[in-house]
Amino acid sequence: MGLNDINRRIAAAEQAAGRAPGSVTLIAVSKVQPPERVEAVLASGHAVFGENYVQEAQAKWPDWRMRFPDVSVHMIGPLQSNKAKVAVGLFDAIHTLDRMTLARKLAAQLADQACLPQLFVQVNTGDEPQKAGILVDEVPGFLRSCTELGLSPEGLMCIPPEGKDPTPHFRLLRRLGQDNGLSLLSMGMSADFEIAIAEGATHVRVGSAIFGARDYG
Ligand SMILES: *Cc1c(COP(=O)(O)O)cnc(C)c1O
């Protein structure tokens, strides 16, 4: 557990998969964690973080960004369309572009912003009715619509069904990326990031294995 251990495990997984050292970006998922745990990781020099909630990120990151100017913050949680504008100002990347209404809101921001955050399209690889994300068959059409709106997603993201082998989901995401010319793959969490790296992840989202368990109480 802890940042050093996760960095070592990522390096080992890169090597085992024959991938270049440093080809995987570790997103330290700091949602709900006590500030002192996050500050310790910031102070150690780690610079890429993930958050799930706009309001929480808004309360925490402006101050930390002043003290740690190299930081980038990735939105990995569901994004309400009415928060798109705030999110564009707050995040360096959004991993949860998952529907047309959000795509339109983000495109509307293009008029006033020099650039948008880096975008990942969330794919519902398990075809789970309760889960966000574009259905596999609809990914090419959704990407076409994004292009028409002036958006340029660079990657795909998935959260495999809980309690199942994630490997086929990671593989499916990789194939979808290849078929659609997207080079970035956001996949893998504390329990399965090494498997994701073996399957081609470029971004892993690891929270509890770095910071400890989250206390939602
Ligand atoms: C919370 C969260 C993570 C991190 O989960 P851990 O199991 O703590 O590593 C990764 N991805 C998403 C989308 C999350 O919501």
The ligand as an ORCA input file, in Angstrom:
! r2SCAN-3c Opt
* xyz 0 1
  C     -13.273      5.761     -6.895
  C     -12.898      5.431     -8.276
  C     -11.646      4.855     -8.572
  C     -10.640      4.447     -7.508
  O     -11.112      3.337     -6.853
  P     -10.151      2.460     -5.876
  O     -10.795      1.148     -5.829
  O     -10.134      3.177     -4.581
  O      -8.814      2.418     -6.520
  C     -11.328      4.640     -9.901
  N     -12.187      4.944    -10.894
  C     -13.396      5.484    -10.654
  C     -14.298      5.790    -11.791
  C     -13.787      5.732     -9.339
  O     -15.014      6.254     -9.118
*
